[in-house]
């Protein structure tokens, strides 16, 4: 009993605020999947009589310039913002993970060629590259995800390659190689599981940054097209009314802040969990 309580306290020290952060993110996932559980108001419903009304019982977050309910738009916007953040990270993780794993295991010319390509992408500031790709592809949420993934995958490729190089010659990998295991099996069964933890920590941290980046693209007019209630687009429009309708800018901004903070806390907790020796 005492030993179990001690272990529980140790877990709590390692995870810190990651548990409440995970609860917040789980709640946001529920909101994204089922926004109708939290509001029955159509986020696109226009009522010019109600335009720019301050927060009230009928409109907890006030209304926008077309009389649309800001609470409903923030709730429905969770699907777009969180979905775009997760989509960007998953796509970057898949592409970068495959490139890094192949480079780390193959070595030689293959490794050199893949890393030179990676270096070319890393030479550009990620946001500038995302803006350029987004401008070429056009304005949509899917294109924003692709644009950010083009800029982000090299980071995962570098991380995966480093981990693959670190474990490719350890004893259990050498034993599998000596036993006649094929390179694909060695990579997927023996190397990849030992690369998961740092990739998972980076991915959890990057979801928050990706949400911020998508919001930034929307703010610049390269994200979603109106009237899609993505948080960054709401902030971009709300800034035009910041002195007349403070709520229009504030509540979508708070949604971004809370989500990014939760992602960062979860990432820090996972990092401490996988490597408790990190200060």
C-alpha positions as a LaTeX table, in Angstrom:
\begin{tabular}{lrrr}
\hline
Residue & $x$ (\AA) & $y$ (\AA) & $z$ (\AA) \\
\hline
Unk1 & 0.00 & 0.00 & 0.00 \\
Unk2 & 2.74 & 2.44 & 0.99 \\
Unk3 & 4.80 & 1.42 & $-2.03$ \\
Unk4 & 1.80 & 2.00 & $-4.30$ \\
Unk5 & 1.20 & 5.48 & $-2.88$ \\
Unk6 & 4.87 & 6.31 & $-3.34$ \\
Unk7 & 4.75 & 5.18 & $-6.96$ \\
Unk8 & 1.62 & 7.29 & $-7.51$ \\
Unk9 & 3.35 & 10.36 & $-6.06$ \\
Unk10 & 6.35 & 9.73 & $-8.31$ \\
Unk11 & 4.07 & 9.56 & $-11.36$ \\
Unk12 & 2.40 & 12.80 & $-10.31$ \\
Unk13 & 5.76 & 14.54 & $-9.94$ \\
Unk14 & 6.88 & 13.33 & $-13.36$ \\
Unk15 & 3.66 & 14.19 & $-15.16$ \\
Unk16 & 3.07 & 17.49 & $-13.34$ \\
Unk17 & 0.37 & 19.48 & $-15.12$ \\
Unk18 & 0.26 & 17.05 & $-18.03$ \\
Unk19 & $-2.78$ & 15.24 & $-16.61$ \\
Unk20 & $-5.06$ & 18.32 & $-16.40$ \\
Unk21 & $-3.69$ & 19.41 & $-19.79$ \\
Unk22 & $-4.66$ & 16.02 & $-21.23$ \\
Unk23 & $-8.13$ & 16.42 & $-19.73$ \\
Unk24 & $-8.48$ & 19.83 & $-21.38$ \\
Unk25 & $-7.37$ & 18.45 & $-24.74$ \\
Unk26 & $-9.72$ & 15.49 & $-24.39$ \\
Unk27 & $-12.55$ & 17.93 & $-23.74$ \\
Unk28 & $-11.58$ & 19.93 & $-26.83$ \\
Unk29 & $-11.61$ & 16.74 & $-28.89$ \\
Unk30 & $-15.16$ & 16.08 & $-27.71$ \\
Unk31 & $-16.11$ & 19.64 & $-28.68$ \\
Unk32 & $-14.50$ & 19.17 & $-32.10$ \\
Unk33 & $-16.26$ & 15.87 & $-32.76$ \\
Unk34 & $-19.68$ & 16.86 & $-31.37$ \\
Unk35 & $-20.07$ & 20.66 & $-31.30$ \\
Unk36 & $-23.85$ & 20.22 & $-31.27$ \\
Unk37 & $-23.62$ & 19.04 & $-27.66$ \\
Unk38 & $-22.42$ & 22.48 & $-26.59$ \\
Unk39 & $-24.48$ & 24.82 & $-28.75$ \\
Unk40 & $-27.66$ & 24.53 & $-30.76$ \\
Unk41 & $-27.08$ & 27.83 & $-32.59$ \\
Unk42 & $-26.08$ & 27.73 & $-36.26$ \\
Unk43 & $-22.64$ & 29.42 & $-36.45$ \\
Unk44 & $-23.53$ & 30.84 & $-39.86$ \\
Unk45 & $-26.97$ & 32.22 & $-38.86$ \\
Unk46 & $-27.09$ & 35.97 & $-39.61$ \\
Unk47 & $-29.19$ & 38.44 & $-37.62$ \\
Unk48 & $-28.33$ & 42.05 & $-38.40$ \\
Unk49 & $-30.49$ & 43.21 & $-35.51$ \\
Unk50 & $-28.10$ & 41.46 & $-33.14$ \\
Unk51 & $-24.83$ & 42.68 & $-34.68$ \\
Unk52 & $-21.95$ & 43.43 & $-32.30$ \\
Unk53 & $-23.98$ & 42.72 & $-29.16$ \\
Unk54 & $-21.94$ & 42.36 & $-25.97$ \\
Unk55 & $-21.88$ & 39.05 & $-24.05$ \\
Unk56 & $-25.23$ & 38.19 & $-22.48$ \\
Unk57 & $-27.27$ & 35.18 & $-21.38$ \\
Unk58 & $-28.46$ & 34.66 & $-24.94$ \\
Unk59 & $-25.00$ & 35.17 & $-26.45$ \\
Unk60 & $-22.32$ & 34.24 & $-23.86$ \\
Unk61 & $-19.48$ & 35.40 & $-26.12$ \\
Unk62 & $-21.43$ & 38.20 & $-27.81$ \\
Unk63 & $-22.10$ & 38.51 & $-31.54$ \\
Unk64 & $-20.05$ & 39.53 & $-34.57$ \\
Unk65 & $-20.61$ & 42.13 & $-37.29$ \\
Unk66 & $-23.32$ & 40.01 & $-38.90$ \\
Unk67 & $-25.08$ & 39.14 & $-35.66$ \\
Unk68 & $-23.67$ & 35.60 & $-35.62$ \\
Unk69 & $-23.17$ & 34.02 & $-32.21$ \\
Unk70 & $-19.47$ & 34.11 & $-31.31$ \\
Unk71 & $-19.82$ & 31.24 & $-28.79$ \\
Unk72 & $-21.24$ & 29.01 & $-31.50$ \\
Unk73 & $-18.52$ & 30.03 & $-33.93$ \\
Unk74 & $-15.75$ & 29.38 & $-31.39$ \\
Unk75 & $-17.25$ & 25.98 & $-30.53$ \\
Unk76 & $-17.59$ & 24.94 & $-34.17$ \\
Unk77 & $-14.18$ & 26.44 & $-34.93$ \\
Unk78 & $-12.58$ & 23.89 & $-32.60$ \\
Unk79 & $-13.06$ & 21.27 & $-35.30$ \\
Unk80 & $-11.17$ & 23.32 & $-37.87$ \\
Unk81 & $-8.33$ & 24.63 & $-35.66$ \\
Unk82 & $-7.67$ & 21.44 & $-33.72$ \\
Unk83 & $-8.15$ & 19.31 & $-36.84$ \\
Unk84 & $-5.69$ & 21.45 & $-38.79$ \\
Unk85 & $-3.12$ & 21.27 & $-35.99$ \\
Unk86 & $-3.40$ & 17.51 & $-35.67$ \\
Unk87 & $-3.44$ & 17.05 & $-39.45$ \\
Unk88 & $-0.28$ & 19.10 & $-39.88$ \\
Unk89 & 1.59 & 17.16 & $-37.20$ \\
Unk90 & 0.42 & 13.73 & $-38.37$ \\
Unk91 & 1.33 & 14.43 & $-42.00$ \\
Unk92 & 4.72 & 15.88 & $-41.04$ \\
Unk93 & 5.37 & 12.97 & $-38.68$ \\
Unk94 & 4.57 & 10.37 & $-41.34$ \\
Unk95 & 6.63 & 11.95 & $-44.10$ \\
Unk96 & 9.54 & 12.95 & $-41.91$ \\
Unk97 & 9.49 & 9.68 & $-39.98$ \\
Unk98 & 9.69 & 7.58 & $-43.14$ \\
Unk99 & 12.47 & 9.71 & $-44.65$ \\
Unk100 & 14.46 & 9.74 & $-41.41$ \\
Unk101 & 14.07 & 6.01 & $-40.79$ \\
Unk102 & 15.16 & 5.11 & $-44.33$ \\
Unk103 & 18.12 & 7.49 & $-44.15$ \\
Unk104 & 19.25 & 6.20 & $-40.76$ \\
Unk105 & 19.03 & 2.54 & $-41.70$ \\
Unk106 & 20.31 & 2.74 & $-45.27$ \\
Unk107 & 23.32 & 4.98 & $-44.65$ \\
Unk108 & 25.78 & 5.77 & $-47.40$ \\
Unk109 & 24.58 & 7.59 & $-50.49$ \\
Unk110 & 20.91 & 7.16 & $-49.64$ \\
Unk111 & 21.40 & 8.83 & $-46.27$ \\
Unk112 & 23.48 & 11.60 & $-47.82$ \\
Unk113 & 20.96 & 12.31 & $-50.60$ \\
Unk114 & 17.94 & 12.35 & $-48.28$ \\
Unk115 & 19.67 & 14.59 & $-45.75$ \\
Unk116 & 20.76 & 17.08 & $-48.43$ \\
Unk117 & 17.14 & 17.34 & $-49.56$ \\
Unk118 & 16.13 & 17.81 & $-45.94$ \\
Unk119 & 18.75 & 20.53 & $-45.51$ \\
Unk120 & 17.35 & 22.43 & $-48.48$ \\
Unk121 & 13.94 & 22.63 & $-46.78$ \\
Unk122 & 15.50 & 23.48 & $-43.42$ \\
Unk123 & 17.37 & 26.38 & $-45.01$ \\
Unk124 & 14.10 & 28.31 & $-45.32$ \\
Unk125 & 12.29 & 29.80 & $-42.31$ \\
Unk126 & 9.35 & 27.46 & $-41.84$ \\
Unk127 & 6.70 & 30.17 & $-41.78$ \\
Unk128 & 8.08 & 31.89 & $-44.89$ \\
Unk129 & 8.12 & 28.54 & $-46.71$ \\
Unk130 & 4.57 & 27.78 & $-45.55$ \\
Unk131 & 3.38 & 31.19 & $-46.74$ \\
Unk132 & 4.99 & 30.65 & $-50.15$ \\
Unk133 & 3.48 & 27.18 & $-50.56$ \\
Unk134 & 0.11 & 28.38 & $-49.29$ \\
Unk135 & 0.10 & 31.25 & $-51.77$ \\
Unk136 & 0.79 & 28.80 & $-54.61$ \\
Unk137 & $-1.83$ & 26.25 & $-53.55$ \\
Unk138 & $-4.58$ & 28.75 & $-52.77$ \\
Unk139 & $-6.78$ & 29.54 & $-49.82$ \\
Unk140 & $-8.28$ & 26.57 & $-47.96$ \\
Unk141 & $-7.77$ & 24.70 & $-44.71$ \\
Unk142 & $-6.44$ & 21.62 & $-46.50$ \\
Unk143 & $-3.89$ & 23.71 & $-48.38$ \\
Unk144 & $-2.81$ & 25.38 & $-45.14$ \\
Unk145 & $-2.16$ & 21.93 & $-43.62$ \\
Unk146 & $-0.15$ & 20.85 & $-46.67$ \\
Unk147 & 1.82 & 24.11 & $-46.69$ \\
Unk148 & 2.79 & 23.76 & $-43.04$ \\
Unk149 & 3.62 & 20.07 & $-43.47$ \\
Unk150 & 5.99 & 20.90 & $-46.34$ \\
Unk151 & 7.80 & 23.24 & $-43.96$ \\
Unk152 & 7.71 & 20.93 & $-40.91$ \\
Unk153 & 8.52 & 17.40 & $-42.06$ \\
Unk154 & 12.33 & 17.96 & $-42.16$ \\
Unk155 & 12.42 & 18.44 & $-38.39$ \\
Unk156 & 10.91 & 14.98 & $-37.89$ \\
Unk157 & 13.23 & 13.51 & $-40.51$ \\
Unk158 & 16.28 & 14.80 & $-38.65$ \\
Unk159 & 15.01 & 13.56 & $-35.29$ \\
Unk160 & 14.09 & 10.11 & $-36.62$ \\
Unk161 & 17.40 & 9.73 & $-38.43$ \\
Unk162 & 19.33 & 10.59 & $-35.27$ \\
Unk163 & 17.43 & 8.02 & $-33.24$ \\
Unk164 & 17.77 & 5.38 & $-35.96$ \\
Unk165 & 21.54 & 5.93 & $-36.13$ \\
Unk166 & 21.73 & 5.61 & $-32.34$ \\
Unk167 & 20.13 & 2.14 & $-32.28$ \\
Unk168 & 21.00 & 0.60 & $-35.64$ \\
Unk169 & 24.14 & $-1.11$ & $-34.28$ \\
Unk170 & 23.02 & $-2.04$ & $-30.76$ \\
Unk171 & 23.13 & $-5.71$ & $-29.76$ \\
Unk172 & 19.50 & $-6.68$ & $-30.35$ \\
Unk173 & 19.52 & $-5.09$ & $-33.82$ \\
Unk174 & 22.77 & $-6.83$ & $-34.71$ \\
Unk175 & 21.31 & $-10.12$ & $-33.45$ \\
Unk176 & 18.26 & $-9.69$ & $-35.66$ \\
Unk177 & 20.48 & $-8.84$ & $-38.63$ \\
Unk178 & 22.66 & $-11.88$ & $-37.98$ \\
Unk179 & 19.53 & $-14.02$ & $-37.77$ \\
Unk180 & 18.63 & $-13.10$ & $-41.33$ \\
Unk181 & 15.91 & $-10.56$ & $-40.63$ \\
Unk182 & 15.10 & $-8.36$ & $-43.59$ \\
Unk183 & 15.87 & $-4.62$ & $-43.43$ \\
Unk184 & 12.18 & $-3.75$ & $-43.45$ \\
Unk185 & 11.52 & $-6.01$ & $-40.47$ \\
Unk186 & 14.56 & $-4.67$ & $-38.62$ \\
Unk187 & 13.37 & $-1.12$ & $-39.16$ \\
Unk188 & 9.74 & $-1.67$ & $-38.19$ \\
Unk189 & 10.14 & $-4.22$ & $-35.38$ \\
Unk190 & 13.47 & $-3.38$ & $-33.76$ \\
Unk191 & 14.42 & 0.22 & $-34.61$ \\
Unk192 & 11.12 & 2.09 & $-34.90$ \\
Unk193 & 9.78 & 1.23 & $-31.40$ \\
Unk194 & 12.94 & 2.75 & $-29.90$ \\
Unk195 & 12.33 & 6.00 & $-31.79$ \\
Unk196 & 8.72 & 6.51 & $-30.74$ \\
Unk197 & 9.14 & 8.39 & $-27.46$ \\
Unk198 & 11.04 & 11.48 & $-28.74$ \\
Unk199 & 8.82 & 11.66 & $-31.81$ \\
Unk200 & 5.73 & 11.50 & $-29.61$ \\
Unk201 & 7.01 & 14.25 & $-27.33$ \\
Unk202 & 7.83 & 16.51 & $-30.29$ \\
Unk203 & 4.46 & 15.80 & $-31.91$ \\
Unk204 & 2.54 & 16.70 & $-28.76$ \\
Unk205 & 4.42 & 20.00 & $-28.50$ \\
Unk206 & 4.04 & 20.73 & $-32.20$ \\
Unk207 & 0.24 & 20.44 & $-32.19$ \\
Unk208 & 0.06 & 23.72 & $-30.30$ \\
Unk209 & 2.58 & 25.40 & $-32.60$ \\
Unk210 & 0.69 & 24.08 & $-35.64$ \\
Unk211 & $-2.57$ & 25.57 & $-34.35$ \\
Unk212 & $-0.77$ & 28.89 & $-33.94$ \\
Unk213 & 0.73 & 28.59 & $-37.43$ \\
Unk214 & $-2.64$ & 27.80 & $-39.02$ \\
Unk215 & $-4.12$ & 30.77 & $-37.17$ \\
Unk216 & $-1.26$ & 32.88 & $-38.49$ \\
Unk217 & $-1.92$ & 31.81 & $-42.08$ \\
Unk218 & $-5.61$ & 32.56 & $-41.65$ \\
Unk219 & $-4.70$ & 35.93 & $-40.13$ \\
Unk220 & $-2.67$ & 36.66 & $-43.28$ \\
Unk221 & $-5.50$ & 35.56 & $-45.56$ \\
Unk222 & $-3.90$ & 32.26 & $-46.58$ \\
Unk223 & $-5.93$ & 29.93 & $-44.37$ \\
Unk224 & $-9.62$ & 29.20 & $-44.44$ \\
Unk225 & $-12.06$ & 31.22 & $-46.50$ \\
Unk226 & $-15.01$ & 33.04 & $-44.90$ \\
Unk227 & $-17.40$ & 32.22 & $-43.35$ \\
Unk228 & $-15.55$ & 29.19 & $-41.93$ \\
Unk229 & $-15.23$ & 29.83 & $-38.16$ \\
Unk230 & $-11.58$ & 28.89 & $-37.74$ \\
Unk231 & $-10.07$ & 30.57 & $-34.67$ \\
Unk232 & $-7.34$ & 32.42 & $-36.55$ \\
Unk233 & $-9.85$ & 33.76 & $-39.04$ \\
Unk234 & $-12.05$ & 34.95 & $-36.17$ \\
Unk235 & $-9.09$ & 36.76 & $-34.60$ \\
Unk236 & $-8.17$ & 38.30 & $-37.95$ \\
Unk237 & $-11.68$ & 39.70 & $-38.43$ \\
Unk238 & $-12.15$ & 40.57 & $-34.77$ \\
Unk239 & $-9.13$ & 42.88 & $-34.73$ \\
Unk240 & $-11.08$ & 45.26 & $-36.97$ \\
Unk241 & $-13.59$ & 45.69 & $-34.14$ \\
Unk242 & $-11.27$ & 45.43 & $-31.15$ \\
Unk243 & $-12.24$ & 48.85 & $-29.77$ \\
Unk244 & $-15.97$ & 48.48 & $-30.47$ \\
Unk245 & $-16.41$ & 44.79 & $-29.66$ \\
Unk246 & $-13.61$ & 43.48 & $-27.44$ \\
Unk247 & $-15.24$ & 40.05 & $-27.14$ \\
Unk248 & $-14.95$ & 39.34 & $-30.87$ \\
Unk249 & $-11.15$ & 39.20 & $-30.66$ \\
Unk250 & $-10.78$ & 38.07 & $-27.05$ \\
Unk251 & $-12.64$ & 34.78 & $-26.91$ \\
Unk252 & $-11.17$ & 33.15 & $-30.06$ \\
Unk253 & $-7.76$ & 34.34 & $-28.83$ \\
Unk254 & $-8.38$ & 32.72 & $-25.45$ \\
Unk255 & $-9.35$ & 29.48 & $-27.18$ \\
Unk256 & $-6.02$ & 29.48 & $-29.03$ \\
Unk257 & $-4.11$ & 30.34 & $-25.84$ \\
Unk258 & $-5.72$ & 27.58 & $-23.75$ \\
Unk259 & $-5.22$ & 24.94 & $-26.46$ \\
Unk260 & $-1.58$ & 25.82 & $-27.12$ \\
Unk261 & $-0.84$ & 25.95 & $-23.38$ \\
Unk262 & $-2.44$ & 22.53 & $-22.86$ \\
Unk263 & $-0.38$ & 21.05 & $-25.72$ \\
Unk264 & 2.84 & 22.49 & $-24.28$ \\
Unk265 & 2.11 & 21.21 & $-20.78$ \\
Unk266 & 1.26 & 17.76 & $-22.14$ \\
Unk267 & 4.46 & 17.70 & $-24.18$ \\
Unk268 & 6.55 & 18.71 & $-21.16$ \\
Unk269 & 4.90 & 16.02 & $-19.07$ \\
Unk270 & 5.50 & 13.35 & $-21.68$ \\
Unk271 & 9.13 & 14.42 & $-21.98$ \\
Unk272 & 9.62 & 14.09 & $-18.23$ \\
Unk273 & 7.79 & 10.76 & $-18.24$ \\
Unk274 & 9.96 & 9.22 & $-20.96$ \\
Unk275 & 13.18 & 10.74 & $-19.61$ \\
Unk276 & 12.88 & 11.64 & $-15.90$ \\
Unk277 & 16.55 & 12.68 & $-15.79$ \\
Unk278 & 15.87 & 15.82 & $-17.86$ \\
Unk279 & 15.85 & 18.91 & $-15.66$ \\
\hline
\end{tabular}
